[in-house]
Amino acid sequence: MRSLFGLFAFCMALAHATQDAAAETCVKDAWYPGSYNLCVSSVLSPQGKNTYGPRHLSLQHEGKAAWCEGVKGNGIGQTISFQFLEGAQRVSAFDLLNGYQKSDKHFHTNGRIRSVALSSNKGPLGVFEVHDVKYTSIDFPEGRYKWLKLEVLSVYPGTKYQDVCISGIAPM
């Protein structure tokens, strides 16, 4: 009976892990220090001609588009992850275009990240506060990382929308 229960628990854990992985939306991007898969835990549905997927997180878009999370509420718990494709890379910061920077109006009407938890293949790296400005960086202990993941812990609320948006992020 124990082995049957153990098999059942294993299958449930596997199904849950598969479901979580399927929920992520990923794109391949490249910036310093090299190529990486960039994944987000949710994406806001298209609004008219505007889309909000993770490809908009590339700094190459220069803030003209944004990733916006797509869950109910203010986006707390949503994640952005980087899997380096060329092995562990030396990284010590993220450059961040916080908010939807299409215009000042878009910046203020949508939510922005206030604090994040950062983790890596080496374990937790800490909790970091983000100033409510358009451009900032998140500095963390320099190291060689295979992957990094940010989790939204708190937000600056938008004046009109609850969605949290980011116009660009890149590891440095």
N, C-alpha and C positions, 0 to 999 in steps of 0.2 A: 504493500500500500504506500509506503514511504517513497519508493522509487517512482510510482505512478504520480504521486503528488509532486515530486521533484521534476519529473518530465513536464507536467502541466505548468509548473512555475517557470521552467526554462522557456517553454513555448510562449507563454504570456509575455515574458521579458523580451524575447526576440521579436514578437509582434509589436510591442510598444516601441522598441528601438527602431524597427523598420518604419513604423508610422512616423516617428519623430524625424528620421532622416528624410523621408519623403516630403515632409512639410517644408523643408528648407528649399529655397530657390537660390541657385548658384550661377555665377558667371566666371569666366577666366579673365584676369586682368594682369597688367604688368606695370610696375613702377619700381622705384628703388625699394627693395634690394633685388627684385627679379619677378618672375611670374608666380601667380598664386590663384587659387580658387577663392572667390569672395562669395560668401553665403549669408543669407538673411533668413530669419525665422518666419517672416510673413511679408506680404506685399499688399498695399492698398490697391483695390480694383481700379482699372482705368476710369478716368473722369473725362468724358468727351474724348478729345485727341491726346490727352495727357496720360502717360504711363509712369509708374513709380517703382520699377524693378531695381535690382541691385546694380545693373549696368550704369545707372545714374550716379553711383557712388564714386566712379572714377574721377580723379581730379582733372582729367582731360576734358571734362564737360564744363569746367570753369564756373560752376554754380548755376548754370542755365537750366538744370533739371534737378530732380531730387529723388532719393529713395524715401518712401513713406511706409511705415508699418501698416499692416492691415487687420489688426485685431480690434475688438470692441474695447473702448476705454482709451487710456492715454499712452499705451505702449510700454508700460513697465513690464519687465521680464523678457522683452524682445531682444534678439541677439544678432550680432554681426560677427562673422568669423572669417579668418584668413588661414588657408592651408598652403604653405609654401611648396611649390612643385619641384624645386631644385634642391631639396634638402633643407636642413636648418639654416636660417639666415640671421645675421647680426642686426638686431632692431632695438631701438631705445625710445621710440615715440610714435604717435600717430599724428599726422597733420589732419585737421578736421575743419570742414566748412559746415558748421552747425546750422540747422534750420533749412528752410526752403528759401534759397537766395535768388530766386527769379526776379524778385523786386522787394523793396522794403515792406510793402503790404503783405506779400506772401510770407516773409520772414516772421512778421508779428502775428499773423492770423493762424499760423500752424505752430504746433508744439516743437520744442527743441530739447536736446539732451541736457540734463543738469548734473547727473552723476552716473557713473558706470562702474561695474565690477569687471576687472580684467583677469582672465585666466589664460594659461598656456599649457603646453605639453609638460612643463616643469612644475605645474601647480598654480595656485592663486598668486597673482601679482599685486593685488590690492584694490581699493576703492578710490576712485578719482573724481574730483569735482571739476565741472566744466563751466567756465564763465559764459554768461549770456551775451556773447559777441559772435560776429559772423565767422571770423577766422581765429583758431586757437590751436594749441597742440596739447596732447596728453603725453606727458613724459613718464616713463616707467623704467625699472632697472634694466640696463643694457644686458643683452644675452643673445645666445644663438637659439632661436625658437623654430620648431617645426610647424606649429600652429599657434594662433592667438584668437581669443574670443572676448568680445565686449558684450556685457548684458546691461540693458537700461535699468537703472535703479530708481531714478527720479527725473522729472521733466520740468521745464519752464512751460506752463500752459499757453496755448495759442489763444488769441482773443476771439476767434471764431470756431476753429476746428480742434478736436482732441488729438488728431494724428500727430505723431512725432516724425519729423522729416530731417534728413541730412543731405546736403548737396555735394558732399565729397569727403572721402577719408582714404588715407594711404599710410602704410607703415614706413617709417624712416629709420 
